Amino acid sequence: MCFVWHMGARLWRWRRYILALYRKFIVDNVLFPRWNGTSDISVGMALAISALVGSNIVVSSIGVHDSTLLSARLSKLALVNAVPLFLGGRTNLWANSICGLSLANYGVLHRWLGRIFVVQSVTHGLLRAANSSWRFTAMEVTNLVVLCTIVMTSVLFIRRRFFELFLKSHSLLAFSLLALVWFHIKKGMNFATVCLSTTTTLWVTQFIYWAGNLFFRNVGGYRNGVNSLVPICRDGKSAELMSLQVSLRRPWRVRHGQYAYITIPSIPRAAFATLQSHPYLLAWASEEPSHLSKEVTFIVEGRNGFSDRLRQCTEPRSVIVDGPYDQNIELDNFDKVLFVANDVGIVAHLLAIRHLLHGHDDKTVRARRISLLWMLKEREQENIARQYLERLMGKDTRRIFTILICYPKSVISEGDATDHEIPRLFRTDTPLDLKWYFKTECSAEAGNMALSLCGTPQLEQHVRRALQRAFCDITLYTSAFKMDENMYSRELTRKIVRQDQISSVPLDI
């Protein structure tokens, strides 16, 4: 008993280091980096997926002696797996707000639960069809067709190429399948009824919440409207970036990490524009004495489709705003916070930095050191967030906020100095060793440290690898906004980031 007590006390003293190792090698250690449109698979997520698949296999096979019993067991397991499939959705009400799952983690679990559900449902149908005393009815055929359609429309290529079609069709097909399963099962107070009732309750609750929020944000008072659409920059190798400023009918209580779905019914050359809604991350918001913002700003990356037609909006237009929704990232309890981004990923950090600066002045957060590492292709890209960084520096009365911008070789010498330099902003074209930089930031002040990351998959890999090699107690958070990778951005990251040798930056930061 005494030995157990001493071991427990020792583990309690070492809890910080144990948790740091757990985060470093389980939570933040990525086995399979994400593609464009997917999510990272970390060691912890891989273990969770393996446990999920393994438990379904074990439960479906224990005590099963014939195909009839296996078919019945698979049908019950499919109904159980259908329940968490409806935890997320457009509002992500249950998954994020209540269960605490991030958008990325729930997306991975949703896809794997969906695959398991499809395999179990199809196997259940085939086993029943193999029984000579049973034949497919019109209801079973319809169920199978809807299920196969969901699978085909959920392929990564379809999700990426026809995003709007995927969102609308996936929701409609999921609702149709839920209704068909209700007709398929036997009525009465049984296991299937309980599972379907739970699933239906989750879906109806989210639908009511979404419809009520949409009605409240867009009905009554003045209309939501696009105040201005201003091009920010275009470097010739990536899409044009635009600042979309929206005046709100109902003021928001803005928090960092929020996003909203934007619909512009009168957008030029857009068929069924009222049915098209696109998610954008909130970049900035007006500051009011009531802490409610009446104007919000989104940074839109011009591509094909909606954003391409959005550039033709030369006059104010009414807009339907569905949101705000958010991802809960709490940075208030960290003494040091480092923000890392490349290109347009900076928009994920601006409101978080503003929140920490306000909290530092009001003594409501612990942050004593705030740093921003921003990797860019050209000097022109500073226009993405220059006006907002100037405002943030104006709020930094105690000089705790520092910015380091990294460029490829020779970019700095090509550009002229700007007219109004931002204080405590440093630029370098020296290849940066992230391991050295993270250790420098971690040892600059006492206390715990968090790193908030929003970048391309290549940058995410470099950051995670550097954190593992740095052996510092740094908690990593990734943004819900996932940037896409291309050949140019991948090559750019290789030029800016160097981890094979320690390269000190000749700046006193």
PyMOL commands that set and color helices and strands:
alter all, ss='L'
color gray80, all
select helices_A, chain A and resi 2-13+15-27+43-61+67-85+93-98+103-130+138-153+156-161+163-184+191-218+273-275+306-310+343-348+350-362+379-384+386-395+411-414+434-444+457-470+487-496
alter helices_A, ss='H'
color red, helices_A
select strands_A, chain A and resi 30-32+41-42+225-233+241-252+258-263+278-285+293-301+317-318+320-326+336-342+369-375+401-406+425-428+449-454+474-478
alter strands_A, ss='S'
color yellow, strands_A
deselect
rebuild
show_as cartoon
